[in-house]
Amino acid sequence: MTVSCCKLPEYQEAAKFGNWLMLSEEFRRNLSLVEYDFAKNRSAIERQVSKCVVKQAPR
């Protein structure tokens, strides 16, 4: 599942550091409903951050 918030700078910062806590509450409130539900799920964020890291910095 591709989540558009993955393209946003704040999300990419969180991905770069592998830290979903960097996603502020305000940022999450500004997401679409689907993304908001996604952002409330810690493990889902951690999985998506991992995917972003893989996409941005292939090893």
PyRosetta script that sets phi, psi and omega in degrees:
from pyrosetta import init, pose_from_sequence

init()
pose = pose_from_sequence("MTVSCCKLPEYQEAAKFGNWLMLSEEFRRNLSLVEYDFAKNRSAIERQVSKCVVKQAPR")
pose.set_psi(1, 124.7)
pose.set_omega(1, 178.0)
pose.set_phi(2, -90.5)
pose.set_psi(2, 127.6)
pose.set_omega(2, -179.7)
pose.set_phi(3, -111.1)
pose.set_psi(3, 123.1)
pose.set_omega(3, -172.5)
pose.set_phi(4, -64.3)
pose.set_psi(4, -25.2)
pose.set_omega(4, 179.9)
pose.set_phi(5, -62.8)
pose.set_psi(5, -18.3)
pose.set_omega(5, 178.3)
pose.set_phi(6, -60.0)
pose.set_psi(6, -24.0)
pose.set_omega(6, -177.5)
pose.set_phi(7, -86.3)
pose.set_psi(7, -14.3)
pose.set_omega(7, -175.3)
pose.set_phi(8, -78.1)
pose.set_psi(8, 144.8)
pose.set_omega(8, -175.7)
pose.set_phi(9, -53.9)
pose.set_psi(9, -43.6)
pose.set_omega(9, -178.6)
pose.set_phi(10, -63.6)
pose.set_psi(10, -37.7)
pose.set_omega(10, 179.2)
pose.set_phi(11, -67.8)
pose.set_psi(11, -40.5)
pose.set_omega(11, -179.4)
pose.set_phi(12, -66.4)
pose.set_psi(12, -34.5)
pose.set_omega(12, 175.1)
pose.set_phi(13, -61.9)
pose.set_psi(13, -45.7)
pose.set_omega(13, 178.8)
pose.set_phi(14, -61.3)
pose.set_psi(14, -40.1)
pose.set_omega(14, -180.0)
pose.set_phi(15, -65.5)
pose.set_psi(15, -40.9)
pose.set_omega(15, -177.7)
pose.set_phi(16, -59.6)
pose.set_psi(16, -40.5)
pose.set_omega(16, -178.4)
pose.set_phi(17, -94.3)
pose.set_psi(17, -2.6)
pose.set_omega(17, -179.7)
pose.set_phi(18, 63.4)
pose.set_psi(18, 33.5)
pose.set_omega(18, -175.2)
pose.set_phi(19, -127.2)
pose.set_psi(19, 102.4)
pose.set_omega(19, -179.3)
pose.set_phi(20, -68.1)
pose.set_psi(20, -19.6)
pose.set_omega(20, 179.4)
pose.set_phi(21, -66.4)
pose.set_psi(21, -17.8)
pose.set_omega(21, 177.7)
pose.set_phi(22, -70.0)
pose.set_psi(22, -13.4)
pose.set_omega(22, 176.6)
pose.set_phi(23, -78.2)
pose.set_psi(23, 108.8)
pose.set_omega(23, -175.1)
pose.set_phi(24, -70.2)
pose.set_psi(24, 159.7)
pose.set_omega(24, 177.3)
pose.set_phi(25, -60.4)
pose.set_psi(25, -39.3)
pose.set_omega(25, 178.9)
pose.set_phi(26, -62.1)
pose.set_psi(26, -43.1)
pose.set_omega(26, 177.7)
pose.set_phi(27, -58.0)
pose.set_psi(27, -46.0)
pose.set_omega(27, -178.9)
pose.set_phi(28, -65.1)
pose.set_psi(28, -36.3)
pose.set_omega(28, 178.7)
pose.set_phi(29, -64.5)
pose.set_psi(29, -28.0)
pose.set_omega(29, -177.2)
pose.set_phi(30, -85.5)
pose.set_psi(30, -3.9)
pose.set_omega(30, 178.8)
pose.set_phi(31, -75.0)
pose.set_psi(31, 160.0)
pose.set_omega(31, 171.8)
pose.set_phi(32, -62.4)
pose.set_psi(32, 166.7)
pose.set_omega(32, -178.7)
pose.set_phi(33, -58.1)
pose.set_psi(33, -43.2)
pose.set_omega(33, -179.2)
pose.set_phi(34, -62.9)
pose.set_psi(34, -46.6)
pose.set_omega(34, -179.7)
pose.set_phi(35, -66.6)
pose.set_psi(35, -34.8)
pose.set_omega(35, 179.6)
pose.set_phi(36, -63.2)
pose.set_psi(36, -46.8)
pose.set_omega(36, 177.3)
pose.set_phi(37, -58.2)
pose.set_psi(37, -39.9)
pose.set_omega(37, 179.4)
pose.set_phi(38, -64.3)
pose.set_psi(38, -44.3)
pose.set_omega(38, -175.8)
pose.set_phi(39, -68.8)
pose.set_psi(39, -23.3)
pose.set_omega(39, 179.2)
pose.set_phi(40, -74.4)
pose.set_psi(40, -14.7)
pose.set_omega(40, -175.5)
pose.set_phi(41, -97.5)
pose.set_psi(41, 104.8)
pose.set_omega(41, -174.7)
pose.set_phi(42, -55.1)
pose.set_psi(42, -47.7)
pose.set_omega(42, -176.9)
pose.set_phi(43, -67.7)
pose.set_psi(43, -33.4)
pose.set_omega(43, 177.0)
pose.set_phi(44, -65.1)
pose.set_psi(44, -41.8)
pose.set_omega(44, 177.4)
pose.set_phi(45, -62.4)
pose.set_psi(45, -44.8)
pose.set_omega(45, -178.0)
pose.set_phi(46, -62.1)
pose.set_psi(46, -40.1)
pose.set_omega(46, 177.0)
pose.set_phi(47, -63.9)
pose.set_psi(47, -43.4)
pose.set_omega(47, -177.3)
pose.set_phi(48, -68.9)
pose.set_psi(48, -38.2)
pose.set_omega(48, 176.4)
pose.set_phi(49, -60.8)
pose.set_psi(49, -42.5)
pose.set_omega(49, 177.5)
pose.set_phi(50, -59.3)
pose.set_psi(50, -42.6)
pose.set_omega(50, 179.0)
pose.set_phi(51, -63.5)
pose.set_psi(51, -41.6)
pose.set_omega(51, 179.3)
pose.set_phi(52, -62.4)
pose.set_psi(52, -42.5)
pose.set_omega(52, -180.0)
pose.set_phi(53, -62.4)
pose.set_psi(53, -42.2)
pose.set_omega(53, 179.1)
pose.set_phi(54, -62.8)
pose.set_psi(54, -42.8)
pose.set_omega(54, -179.5)
pose.set_phi(55, -67.5)
pose.set_psi(55, -40.6)
pose.set_omega(55, -175.1)
pose.set_phi(56, -79.7)
pose.set_psi(56, -33.5)
pose.set_omega(56, -175.6)
pose.set_phi(57, -135.5)
pose.set_psi(57, 75.6)
pose.set_omega(57, 179.0)
pose.set_phi(58, -60.3)
pose.set_psi(58, 139.0)
pose.set_omega(58, -177.8)
pose.set_phi(59, -99.9)
pose.dump_pdb("model.pdb")
